[in-house]
Structure formats: structure tokens, C-alpha cells
């Protein structure tokens, strides 16, 4: 990616203006290690996909039995591990503190990162839509962010 920016500068060509990485509380390393420095250096807009880790960060999948709750359940099996359970615990704690769903907290965590322009999310119900609309309104304090960062690292 860096080479493409160098080539666009050298030859006066169009350059990337946005990045769409896989990034959420369960999938941090790829973006933070490889792309965040480029996003910052080249002032890219960042639109992470799977912002709720295929629904895992909603808190509805907490054990093997929960995987049958939806067709997407099997896709989150990889997150049912000690790290995933710690992340859910942190989301529960912050959600209770602010009286807001875990999914709103997970999206607010993304939005607290100055490099994130907007997470890519979808809604299939009015309650899910409300969750999306509430995320930008939730301002996480440093204690919240530290708790979520510790659980998700």
C-alpha cells in the first residue's frame, strides 16, 4: 500500500482515500499493526467491516448452545475462548455502567479511535437500528476504553 502512495505522488496519479479493514474488539492486530500507521500518515478514511465480529460483540453468543440462535452462530465459534469471554465481560461492565447494549459499546469503542471514520454495520430490526444510532452518542471515558483494550489485547 505504501508503494502505491509513493507511485501516485511520483507520477501524479489518483491515490487511495479510504481503507476498509477487518477491525473490531476481537480482531485488532491486523489493523493496528499494519494499517493504522498508513491511515494516519496518508490521512485515509477508515471504514472497518465486521464491526460486531459477526454478531459476537452483541453478547448473544456466550456458549456452545448459543451458536444455534441464528444461521450466523457457527461463524462466531472461533471467538468462544477465554479472550472472547473477557471481551464480553468488559462489554457487559461498560454497558451496565452506561445502561446501554454491548453492541453499542463495541461500536462506540471503534468510534473513540480518531482514525475510524465510521464502522460498517447492518440492522435487521428496529432495536438493532437504535443500537447503531446510539453508538455515536455514547462517549466512553478513559476507564471504559482501558477496560475494553485490556480485555481485547
C-alpha positions as CSV (number, residue, x, y, z in Angstrom):
1,X,0.0,0.0,0.0
2,X,2.8,2.4,0.8
3,X,4.3,1.8,-2.6
4,X,1.1,2.8,-4.2
5,X,1.2,6.1,-2.4
6,X,4.7,6.7,-3.5
7,X,3.9,5.9,-7.1
8,X,0.8,8.1,-7.1
9,X,2.9,11.0,-5.8
10,X,5.8,10.4,-8.2
11,X,3.5,10.1,-11.3
12,X,0.7,12.4,-10.2
13,X,-1.8,9.6,-10.2
14,X,-5.0,9.2,-8.2
15,X,-4.4,7.7,-4.7
16,X,-6.4,5.8,-2.1
17,X,-8.5,7.9,0.1
18,X,-10.2,5.2,2.2
19,X,-9.5,1.9,3.8
20,X,-11.9,-0.9,4.7
21,X,-10.1,-3.2,7.2
22,X,-11.4,-6.1,9.3
23,X,-11.3,-4.4,12.7
24,X,-13.2,-4.8,16.0
25,X,-12.6,-5.7,19.6
26,X,-11.8,-9.3,18.6
27,X,-9.7,-8.6,15.5
28,X,-7.3,-5.7,16.4
29,X,-3.8,-6.7,15.4
30,X,-4.0,-6.6,11.6
31,X,-5.3,-3.0,11.5
32,X,-3.4,-1.6,14.5
33,X,-0.1,-3.1,13.4
34,X,-0.3,-2.9,9.6
35,X,-2.8,-0.3,8.5
36,X,-3.2,2.3,11.3
37,X,0.2,3.9,10.7
38,X,-0.7,4.2,7.0
39,X,-4.2,5.6,7.7
40,X,-2.6,8.2,9.9
41,X,0.3,9.1,7.6
42,X,-1.9,9.3,4.4
43,X,-5.0,10.7,6.1
44,X,-7.2,7.9,5.0
45,X,-10.8,7.5,5.9
46,X,-11.3,4.1,7.7
47,X,-14.5,2.1,7.5
48,X,-14.0,-1.2,9.4
49,X,-16.1,-4.2,8.4
50,X,-17.5,-6.9,10.7
51,X,-17.5,-4.2,13.4
52,X,-19.5,-6.5,15.7
53,X,-17.5,-9.6,14.9
54,X,-20.3,-11.3,13.0
55,X,-22.6,-10.6,15.9
56,X,-20.4,-11.9,18.7
57,X,-20.0,-8.5,20.2
58,X,-23.7,-8.2,20.7
59,X,-23.4,-10.5,23.6
60,X,-25.9,-13.1,22.4
61,X,-23.3,-15.8,21.9
62,X,-21.8,-16.9,25.2
63,X,-21.6,-20.7,25.0
64,X,-21.9,-23.6,22.6
65,X,-25.7,-23.7,22.9
66,X,-26.0,-20.1,21.9
67,X,-24.4,-20.8,18.5
68,X,-27.8,-22.3,17.3
69,X,-29.6,-19.0,17.9
70,X,-29.0,-17.9,14.3
71,X,-27.6,-19.0,11.0
72,X,-24.5,-16.9,11.7
73,X,-23.9,-18.6,15.0
74,X,-21.3,-21.1,13.7
75,X,-19.3,-18.2,12.4
76,X,-18.5,-16.9,15.9
77,X,-17.4,-20.2,17.3
78,X,-13.8,-19.1,17.0
79,X,-14.5,-16.3,19.5
80,X,-15.8,-18.6,22.2
81,X,-12.5,-18.7,24.0
82,X,-11.0,-17.0,27.1
83,X,-10.2,-13.8,25.3
84,X,-13.8,-13.6,23.8
85,X,-15.4,-14.2,27.2
86,X,-13.2,-11.5,28.7
87,X,-14.3,-9.1,26.0
88,X,-17.9,-9.9,26.6
89,X,-17.4,-9.4,30.4
90,X,-15.9,-6.0,29.7
91,X,-18.7,-5.1,27.3
92,X,-21.2,-6.1,30.0
93,X,-19.5,-4.0,32.6
94,X,-19.3,-0.9,30.4
95,X,-22.8,-1.5,29.1
96,X,-24.3,-1.7,32.6
97,X,-22.4,1.5,33.6
98,X,-24.0,3.4,30.8
99,X,-27.3,1.4,30.7
100,X,-26.7,0.6,27.0
101,X,-26.4,-2.7,25.0
102,X,-23.0,-4.4,24.4
103,X,-23.2,-3.8,20.7
104,X,-23.5,0.0,21.2
105,X,-20.4,-0.1,23.5
106,X,-18.4,-2.1,20.9
107,X,-19.3,0.4,18.1
108,X,-18.6,3.4,20.5
109,X,-15.1,1.8,21.1
110,X,-14.4,1.9,17.4
111,X,-15.7,5.5,17.1
112,X,-13.4,6.5,20.0
113,X,-10.5,5.8,17.8
114,X,-9.7,9.0,15.9
115,X,-8.6,7.0,12.9
116,X,-12.0,5.4,12.4
117,X,-14.4,7.4,10.2
118,X,-17.4,5.0,10.6
119,X,-17.9,1.3,11.2
120,X,-19.7,-0.7,8.6
121,X,-22.8,-2.3,10.2
122,X,-26.2,-3.6,9.3
123,X,-29.5,-3.8,11.0
124,X,-32.4,-6.2,10.5
125,X,-34.7,-4.8,13.2
126,X,-35.7,-1.5,14.8
127,X,-33.8,-2.4,18.0
128,X,-30.7,-3.1,16.0
129,X,-31.1,0.3,14.3
130,X,-31.5,2.0,17.6
131,X,-28.2,0.4,18.7
132,X,-26.5,1.9,15.6
133,X,-27.9,5.3,16.2
134,X,-26.9,5.3,19.9
135,X,-23.2,4.4,19.3
136,X,-22.1,7.9,18.2
137,X,-23.9,9.4,21.2
138,X,-22.0,7.2,23.7
139,X,-18.8,8.9,24.8
140,X,-16.6,6.3,26.5
141,X,-14.3,7.6,29.3
142,X,-10.7,6.5,29.6
143,X,-11.6,3.9,32.2
144,X,-14.1,2.3,29.7
145,X,-11.6,2.3,26.9
146,X,-8.8,0.9,29.1
147,X,-11.0,-1.9,30.3
148,X,-12.0,-2.8,26.7
149,X,-8.5,-2.5,25.4
150,X,-7.1,-4.8,28.2
151,X,-9.7,-7.4,27.6
152,X,-9.3,-7.4,23.8
153,X,-5.5,-7.4,23.6
